[in-house]
Amino acid sequence: MSKVLVTGGAGFIGSNLVDQLVQDGDEVIVVDDLSMGLASNIPSSPKVTFYEHSITDHGFMKDLLLKEQFDYIYLLAAIASVADSVARPYETHQINQEANIFILEIIRQHKLPIKKVLFTSSAAVYGNNPELPKREDSTIDPLTPYAIDKFATERFVIDYGKLYNIPTVAVRFFNVYGPRQNPKSPYSGVLSLITECLKNQRVFTLFGDGEQTRDFIFIQDVLLALHLIMSNSQAVHEVYNVATGKQSSLLNIITDYQKVTDQSLSVEYLPARDGDIIHSCADITKLKGLGFNSKYTLFLGLSDYWVSASRN
């Protein structure tokens, strides 16, 4: 049994991760200020301790790290809204970068015996670089404070690891979808918005012509990737794309989802938004090198997602 810290553990990805860690028999501590996550997402289990707290509270985080002596740390807490980062760049910077560096600094100063620290970054760091598929060594072109903070924190995490002998690793999530994705979030994934429209017979607003492509990955495949990265001793001081390596256009996704639900989606077309990335797809050669193979086709993932969404 390991002792694990998950920051942002009440969010979509974080809470699914906490579920998996509990199933694996780990003791999990969650720190989340509930600005984007929900307390109801966190499993009620004697193996889970939840602190409703911001990771920017340095005194609290220092005491927690020194007291608990974690084996593994997953850094997921973030203001994940790109628009929010543009409106409040410094405030989001304190959460998306400074708070994470502080955690690294406490580990460094006190030589905490961590087995691995994983930081969750984003495909947003690639920006509008037209090269496809995106490799981990592709040109980085962050276009917003959110993407800048994600990339800079990646570098801090990796280089702290190398300089101070801390086992660190970073992942770049592409378009993750699945149960507990919050359609009310300003940074909600497009699939949660489509799901909500199908559930409530609402009109879905599509910006652009629908030919824009994304690399969608189901949450269970993400959890598999994180497990492989955390359990492989060779996966240190590296960045890994977490995706399927397959592109799907929005129109194709809508067609598939209509088949899954046996419903038709009403679509309103509006002009493309400035700054929206048109095509995105990952090269996952590095992740496959750890033994990763996506278990979920888009159709299968959407089917599972719809069953879960229909229950709630």
C-alpha positions as a Markdown table, in Angstrom:
| # | Residue | x | y | z |
|---|---|---|---|---|
| 1 | Met | 0.0 | 0.0 | 0.0 |
| 2 | Ser | 1.3 | 3.4 | -1.0 |
| 3 | Lys | 0.4 | 6.9 | 0.5 |
| 4 | Val | -0.6 | 9.1 | -2.4 |
| 5 | Leu | -1.4 | 12.9 | -2.7 |
| 6 | Val | -3.7 | 14.0 | -5.4 |
| 7 | Thr | -4.1 | 17.8 | -5.8 |
| 8 | Gly | -7.3 | 18.7 | -7.7 |
| 9 | Gly | -8.7 | 15.3 | -6.7 |
| 10 | Ala | -12.3 | 16.5 | -6.7 |
| 11 | Gly | -12.2 | 17.3 | -10.4 |
| 12 | Phe | -13.1 | 15.2 | -13.4 |
| 13 | Ile | -9.7 | 13.5 | -14.0 |
| 14 | Gly | -8.6 | 13.7 | -10.4 |
| 15 | Ser | -11.6 | 12.0 | -8.9 |
| 16 | Asn | -11.5 | 9.2 | -11.4 |
| 17 | Leu | -7.9 | 8.7 | -10.5 |
| 18 | Val | -8.7 | 8.7 | -6.8 |
| 19 | Asp | -11.3 | 5.9 | -7.4 |
| 20 | Gln | -8.6 | 3.9 | -9.2 |
| 21 | Leu | -6.0 | 4.4 | -6.5 |
| 22 | Val | -8.5 | 3.3 | -3.8 |
| 23 | Gln | -9.3 | 0.2 | -5.9 |
| 24 | Asp | -5.6 | -0.5 | -6.0 |
| 25 | Gly | -5.5 | -0.4 | -2.2 |
| 26 | Asp | -3.7 | 2.9 | -1.7 |
| 27 | Glu | -4.2 | 5.5 | 1.0 |
| 28 | Val | -5.2 | 8.7 | -0.7 |
| 29 | Ile | -5.1 | 12.3 | 0.4 |
| 30 | Val | -7.0 | 14.8 | -1.7 |
| 31 | Val | -6.4 | 18.6 | -1.6 |
| 32 | Asp | -9.0 | 20.6 | -3.7 |
| 33 | Asp | -10.5 | 24.0 | -3.1 |
| 34 | Leu | -13.7 | 23.0 | -5.0 |
| 35 | Ser | -13.4 | 26.0 | -7.3 |
| 36 | Met | -13.9 | 23.6 | -10.3 |
| 37 | Gly | -14.4 | 20.2 | -8.7 |
| 38 | Leu | -17.2 | 18.7 | -6.6 |
| 39 | Ala | -17.0 | 17.2 | -3.1 |
| 40 | Ser | -19.5 | 14.6 | -4.3 |
| 41 | Asn | -17.0 | 13.3 | -6.9 |
| 42 | Ile | -14.7 | 12.1 | -4.1 |
| 43 | Pro | -15.3 | 8.5 | -3.0 |
| 44 | Ser | -16.4 | 8.0 | 0.6 |
| 45 | Ser | -13.9 | 5.5 | 1.7 |
| 46 | Pro | -11.8 | 5.1 | 4.9 |
| 47 | Lys | -8.8 | 5.1 | 2.5 |
| 48 | Val | -9.5 | 8.7 | 1.4 |
| 49 | Thr | -8.9 | 11.9 | 3.4 |
| 50 | Phe | -10.2 | 15.2 | 1.8 |
| 51 | Tyr | -8.9 | 18.7 | 2.6 |
| 52 | Glu | -10.9 | 21.5 | 1.1 |
| 53 | His | -8.0 | 23.8 | 0.7 |
| 54 | Ser | -6.1 | 25.8 | -2.0 |
| 55 | Ile | -2.7 | 24.5 | -2.9 |
| 56 | Thr | -1.6 | 28.2 | -2.8 |
| 57 | Asp | -1.7 | 28.0 | 1.0 |
| 58 | His | 2.0 | 27.4 | 1.4 |
| 59 | Gly | 1.9 | 26.8 | 5.2 |
| 60 | Phe | -0.8 | 24.2 | 4.9 |
| 61 | Met | 1.0 | 22.4 | 2.0 |
| 62 | Lys | 4.3 | 22.4 | 3.7 |
| 63 | Asp | 2.8 | 20.9 | 6.9 |
| 64 | Leu | 0.9 | 18.3 | 4.9 |
| 65 | Leu | 4.0 | 17.2 | 2.9 |
| 66 | Leu | 6.2 | 17.0 | 6.0 |
| 67 | Lys | 3.6 | 15.2 | 8.1 |
| 68 | Glu | 2.4 | 12.6 | 5.6 |
| 69 | Gln | 5.7 | 11.7 | 3.8 |
| 70 | Phe | 3.9 | 10.7 | 0.6 |
| 71 | Asp | 5.2 | 7.9 | -1.7 |
| 72 | Tyr | 3.5 | 9.4 | -4.8 |
| 73 | Ile | 2.2 | 12.8 | -5.7 |
| 74 | Tyr | -0.1 | 13.7 | -8.6 |
| 75 | Leu | -0.2 | 17.4 | -9.4 |
| 76 | Leu | -3.6 | 17.9 | -11.1 |
| 77 | Ala | -4.9 | 21.1 | -9.3 |
| 78 | Ala | -5.2 | 24.0 | -11.8 |
| 79 | Ile | -7.5 | 26.7 | -13.1 |
| 80 | Ala | -8.2 | 24.9 | -16.3 |
| 81 | Ser | -10.0 | 27.7 | -18.0 |
| 82 | Val | -8.0 | 29.3 | -20.8 |
| 83 | Ala | -10.4 | 32.2 | -20.8 |
| 84 | Asp | -9.9 | 32.6 | -17.0 |
| 85 | Ser | -6.1 | 32.7 | -17.4 |
| 86 | Val | -6.5 | 35.5 | -20.0 |
| 87 | Ala | -8.8 | 37.5 | -17.7 |
| 88 | Arg | -6.8 | 36.8 | -14.5 |
| 89 | Pro | -3.2 | 36.0 | -15.6 |
| 90 | Tyr | -1.4 | 36.5 | -12.3 |
| 91 | Glu | -4.0 | 34.8 | -10.1 |
| 92 | Thr | -4.1 | 31.7 | -12.3 |
| 93 | His | -0.3 | 31.8 | -12.5 |
| 94 | Gln | -0.1 | 31.4 | -8.7 |
| 95 | Ile | -2.1 | 28.3 | -8.8 |
| 96 | Asn | -0.9 | 26.8 | -12.1 |
| 97 | Gln | 2.8 | 27.4 | -11.6 |
| 98 | Glu | 3.9 | 28.9 | -8.3 |
| 99 | Ala | 2.0 | 26.5 | -6.0 |
| 100 | Asn | 3.5 | 23.5 | -7.8 |
| 101 | Ile | 7.0 | 24.9 | -7.6 |
| 102 | Phe | 6.6 | 25.4 | -3.9 |
| 103 | Ile | 5.7 | 21.7 | -3.5 |
| 104 | Leu | 8.9 | 20.8 | -5.4 |
| 105 | Glu | 10.8 | 23.2 | -3.2 |
| 106 | Ile | 9.6 | 21.5 | 0.0 |
| 107 | Ile | 10.6 | 18.1 | -1.4 |
| 108 | Arg | 14.0 | 19.5 | -2.3 |
| 109 | Gln | 14.7 | 21.4 | 1.0 |
| 110 | His | 13.6 | 18.5 | 3.2 |
| 111 | Lys | 14.9 | 15.7 | 1.0 |
| 112 | Leu | 11.5 | 13.9 | 1.2 |
| 113 | Pro | 11.8 | 10.3 | 0.0 |
| 114 | Ile | 9.3 | 10.6 | -2.8 |
| 115 | Lys | 9.0 | 7.6 | -5.2 |
| 116 | Lys | 7.6 | 9.8 | -8.0 |
| 117 | Val | 6.0 | 13.2 | -8.7 |
| 118 | Leu | 3.7 | 13.5 | -11.8 |
| 119 | Phe | 2.6 | 16.9 | -13.2 |
| 120 | Thr | -0.3 | 17.1 | -15.5 |
| 121 | Ser | 0.3 | 19.4 | -18.4 |
| 122 | Ser | -1.7 | 20.0 | -21.6 |
| 123 | Ala | -1.6 | 19.7 | -25.4 |
| 124 | Ala | -2.3 | 23.5 | -25.2 |
| 125 | Val | 1.5 | 24.0 | -25.0 |
| 126 | Tyr | 1.8 | 23.1 | -28.7 |
| 127 | Gly | -0.4 | 26.1 | -29.7 |
| 128 | Asn | -1.1 | 26.5 | -33.4 |
| 129 | Asn | 2.0 | 24.8 | -34.5 |
| 130 | Pro | 0.7 | 23.1 | -37.7 |
| 131 | Glu | 3.0 | 20.0 | -37.5 |
| 132 | Leu | 1.0 | 16.8 | -37.0 |
| 133 | Pro | 1.1 | 14.6 | -35.2 |
| 134 | Lys | 2.4 | 16.5 | -32.1 |
| 135 | Arg | 5.6 | 14.8 | -30.7 |
| 136 | Glu | 6.9 | 15.7 | -27.3 |
| 137 | Asp | 9.9 | 17.4 | -29.0 |
| 138 | Ser | 7.6 | 19.3 | -31.5 |
| 139 | Thr | 7.8 | 23.1 | -31.4 |
| 140 | Ile | 6.2 | 24.6 | -28.4 |
| 141 | Asp | 4.0 | 27.7 | -29.0 |
| 142 | Pro | 1.9 | 28.5 | -25.9 |
| 143 | Leu | -0.6 | 31.2 | -26.8 |
| 144 | Thr | -2.2 | 31.9 | -23.4 |
| 145 | Pro | -1.2 | 32.4 | -19.7 |
| 146 | Tyr | -2.7 | 28.9 | -19.1 |
| 147 | Ala | -0.5 | 27.2 | -21.7 |
| 148 | Ile | 2.6 | 29.3 | -20.7 |
| 149 | Asp | 2.2 | 28.2 | -17.1 |
| 150 | Lys | 1.7 | 24.5 | -18.1 |
| 151 | Phe | 4.9 | 24.5 | -20.1 |
| 152 | Ala | 7.0 | 26.4 | -17.6 |
| 153 | Thr | 5.8 | 24.1 | -14.8 |
| 154 | Glu | 6.7 | 21.1 | -16.9 |
| 155 | Arg | 10.2 | 22.4 | -17.2 |
| 156 | Phe | 10.5 | 23.1 | -13.5 |
| 157 | Val | 9.2 | 19.6 | -12.7 |
| 158 | Ile | 11.6 | 17.9 | -15.0 |
| 159 | Asp | 14.6 | 20.0 | -14.2 |
| 160 | Tyr | 14.1 | 19.9 | -10.4 |
| 161 | Gly | 14.1 | 16.2 | -10.9 |
| 162 | Lys | 17.4 | 16.2 | -12.7 |
| 163 | Leu | 19.1 | 18.8 | -10.6 |
| 164 | Tyr | 18.0 | 17.5 | -7.2 |
| 165 | Asn | 17.6 | 13.8 | -7.8 |
| 166 | Ile | 13.8 | 13.8 | -7.5 |
| 167 | Pro | 11.9 | 11.2 | -9.6 |
| 168 | Thr | 9.7 | 13.5 | -11.6 |
| 169 | Val | 7.6 | 13.1 | -14.8 |
| 170 | Ala | 5.1 | 15.2 | -16.7 |
| 171 | Val | 2.2 | 14.3 | -19.0 |
| 172 | Arg | 0.4 | 16.3 | -21.7 |
| 173 | Phe | -3.2 | 15.5 | -21.8 |
| 174 | Phe | -5.0 | 15.8 | -25.1 |
| 175 | Asn | -8.9 | 15.7 | -25.2 |
| 176 | Val | -9.9 | 13.6 | -22.2 |
| 177 | Tyr | -13.6 | 12.7 | -21.8 |
| 178 | Gly | -15.7 | 10.6 | -19.6 |
| 179 | Pro | -18.0 | 10.5 | -16.5 |
| 180 | Arg | -17.9 | 13.5 | -14.2 |
| 181 | Gln | -16.8 | 15.9 | -16.9 |
| 182 | Asn | -18.6 | 19.1 | -15.8 |
| 183 | Pro | -20.6 | 20.6 | -18.7 |
| 184 | Lys | -21.1 | 23.8 | -16.7 |
| 185 | Ser | -17.3 | 24.4 | -16.5 |
| 186 | Pro | -16.1 | 27.3 | -18.7 |
| 187 | Tyr | -13.4 | 24.9 | -20.0 |
| 188 | Ser | -15.7 | 21.9 | -20.4 |
| 189 | Gly | -14.8 | 19.4 | -23.1 |
| 190 | Val | -16.9 | 19.5 | -26.2 |
| 191 | Leu | -18.1 | 15.9 | -25.6 |
| 192 | Ser | -19.7 | 16.9 | -22.2 |
| 193 | Leu | -21.5 | 19.7 | -23.9 |
| 194 | Ile | -22.8 | 17.4 | -26.6 |
| 195 | Thr | -23.8 | 14.9 | -24.0 |
| 196 | Glu | -25.8 | 17.5 | -22.1 |
| 197 | Cys | -27.5 | 18.7 | -25.3 |
| 198 | Leu | -28.5 | 15.1 | -26.2 |
| 199 | Lys | -29.8 | 14.4 | -22.6 |
| 200 | Asn | -31.9 | 17.5 | -22.6 |
| 201 | Gln | -32.8 | 17.8 | -26.3 |
| 202 | Arg | -31.0 | 21.2 | -26.5 |
| 203 | Val | -29.4 | 22.8 | -29.5 |
| 204 | Phe | -25.6 | 22.3 | -29.7 |
| 205 | Thr | -23.6 | 25.3 | -30.8 |
| 206 | Leu | -20.8 | 24.4 | -33.2 |
| 207 | Phe | -18.2 | 27.0 | -33.9 |
| 208 | Gly | -16.8 | 26.6 | -37.4 |
| 209 | Asp | -17.6 | 23.9 | -40.0 |
| 210 | Gly | -17.2 | 20.9 | -37.8 |
| 211 | Glu | -14.1 | 19.6 | -39.7 |
| 212 | Gln | -11.8 | 20.6 | -36.8 |
| 213 | Thr | -10.2 | 17.5 | -35.4 |
| 214 | Arg | -9.1 | 16.4 | -31.9 |
| 215 | Asp | -7.4 | 13.4 | -30.3 |
| 216 | Phe | -10.1 | 12.2 | -27.8 |
| 217 | Ile | -9.1 | 9.8 | -25.1 |
| 218 | Phe | -11.4 | 8.1 | -22.7 |
| 219 | Ile | -10.7 | 8.5 | -19.0 |
| 220 | Gln | -10.1 | 4.8 | -18.4 |
| 221 | Asp | -7.3 | 4.9 | -21.0 |
| 222 | Val | -5.8 | 7.9 | -19.2 |
| 223 | Leu | -5.8 | 6.1 | -15.9 |
| 224 | Leu | -4.0 | 3.2 | -17.6 |
| 225 | Ala | -1.4 | 5.6 | -19.0 |
| 226 | Leu | -0.8 | 7.2 | -15.6 |
| 227 | His | -0.4 | 3.8 | -14.0 |
| 228 | Leu | 2.2 | 2.7 | -16.6 |
| 229 | Ile | 4.1 | 6.0 | -16.2 |
| 230 | Met | 4.1 | 5.9 | -12.4 |
| 231 | Ser | 5.1 | 2.3 | -12.1 |
| 232 | Asn | 7.9 | 2.3 | -14.6 |
| 233 | Ser | 11.2 | 3.2 | -13.0 |
| 234 | Gln | 12.6 | 4.3 | -16.4 |
| 235 | Ala | 9.8 | 6.9 | -16.9 |
| 236 | Val | 11.6 | 9.8 | -15.1 |
| 237 | His | 12.5 | 13.3 | -16.2 |
| 238 | Glu | 10.5 | 12.9 | -19.3 |
| 239 | Val | 7.3 | 14.3 | -20.8 |
| 240 | Tyr | 4.6 | 12.0 | -22.3 |
| 241 | Asn | 1.7 | 12.7 | -24.6 |
| 242 | Val | -1.4 | 11.0 | -23.2 |
| 243 | Ala | -3.8 | 10.4 | -26.1 |
| 244 | Thr | -4.8 | 7.7 | -28.6 |
| 245 | Gly | -2.8 | 8.9 | -31.6 |
| 246 | Lys | -6.0 | 9.1 | -33.7 |
| 247 | Gln | -7.8 | 12.1 | -35.1 |
| 248 | Ser | -11.6 | 12.5 | -35.1 |
| 249 | Ser | -13.5 | 15.4 | -36.7 |
| 250 | Leu | -16.3 | 17.0 | -34.7 |
| 251 | Leu | -18.8 | 16.0 | -37.4 |
| 252 | Asn | -17.7 | 12.4 | -37.2 |
| 253 | Ile | -18.0 | 12.4 | -33.4 |
| 254 | Ile | -21.5 | 13.8 | -33.6 |
| 255 | Thr | -22.5 | 11.1 | -36.1 |
| 256 | Asp | -21.0 | 8.3 | -33.8 |
| 257 | Tyr | -22.7 | 9.8 | -30.7 |
| 258 | Gln | -26.1 | 9.9 | -32.5 |
| 259 | Lys | -25.7 | 6.2 | -33.3 |
| 260 | Val | -24.7 | 5.4 | -29.6 |
| 261 | Thr | -27.7 | 7.3 | -28.2 |
| 262 | Asp | -30.2 | 6.5 | -31.1 |
| 263 | Gln | -31.0 | 10.2 | -31.0 |
| 264 | Ser | -30.5 | 13.1 | -33.3 |
| 265 | Leu | -28.6 | 16.2 | -32.2 |
| 266 | Ser | -29.8 | 19.7 | -33.3 |
| 267 | Val | -26.8 | 21.8 | -34.3 |
| 268 | Glu | -26.5 | 25.5 | -34.7 |
| 269 | Tyr | -23.5 | 26.6 | -36.7 |
| 270 | Leu | -21.6 | 29.8 | -35.8 |
| 271 | Pro | -18.4 | 31.3 | -37.2 |
| 272 | Ala | -15.1 | 29.8 | -35.9 |
| 273 | Arg | -13.7 | 31.5 | -32.8 |
| 274 | Asp | -10.4 | 33.4 | -33.0 |
| 275 | Gly | -7.5 | 31.4 | -31.6 |
| 276 | Asp | -9.3 | 28.0 | -31.8 |
| 277 | Ile | -6.9 | 25.3 | -32.9 |
| 278 | Ile | -8.2 | 23.6 | -36.0 |
| 279 | His | -6.4 | 20.2 | -35.9 |
| 280 | Ser | -4.8 | 18.3 | -33.0 |
| 281 | Cys | -3.4 | 14.8 | -32.9 |
| 282 | Ala | -0.7 | 13.2 | -30.7 |
| 283 | Asp | 2.3 | 11.0 | -31.5 |
| 284 | Ile | 2.2 | 8.5 | -28.7 |
| 285 | Thr | 5.3 | 6.5 | -29.6 |
| 286 | Lys | 6.9 | 7.3 | -26.2 |
| 287 | Leu | 3.8 | 6.2 | -24.3 |
| 288 | Lys | 3.5 | 3.0 | -26.3 |
| 289 | Gly | 7.2 | 2.3 | -25.4 |
| 290 | Leu | 5.9 | 1.8 | -21.8 |
| 291 | Gly | 3.4 | -0.8 | -23.0 |
| 292 | Phe | 0.4 | 1.5 | -23.6 |
| 293 | Asn | -2.4 | 0.5 | -25.9 |
| 294 | Ser | -5.7 | 2.4 | -26.0 |
| 295 | Lys | -8.4 | -0.1 | -24.9 |
| 296 | Tyr | -11.3 | 2.2 | -25.9 |
| 297 | Thr | -12.4 | 3.1 | -29.4 |
| 298 | Leu | -14.3 | 6.4 | -29.6 |
| 299 | Phe | -17.5 | 4.4 | -30.1 |
| 300 | Leu | -16.9 | 2.3 | -27.0 |
| 301 | Gly | -15.9 | 5.3 | -24.9 |
| 302 | Leu | -18.9 | 7.2 | -26.0 |
| 303 | Ser | -21.1 | 4.2 | -25.2 |
| 304 | Asp | -19.7 | 4.0 | -21.6 |
| 305 | Tyr | -19.9 | 7.7 | -21.2 |
| 306 | Trp | -23.6 | 7.8 | -22.3 |
| 307 | Val | -24.6 | 5.0 | -19.9 |
| 308 | Ser | -23.0 | 6.9 | -17.0 |
| 309 | Ala | -24.5 | 10.3 | -18.1 |
| 310 | Ser | -27.9 | 8.8 | -18.4 |
| 311 | Arg | -27.8 | 7.6 | -14.8 |
| 312 | Asn | -27.1 | 11.1 | -13.5 |
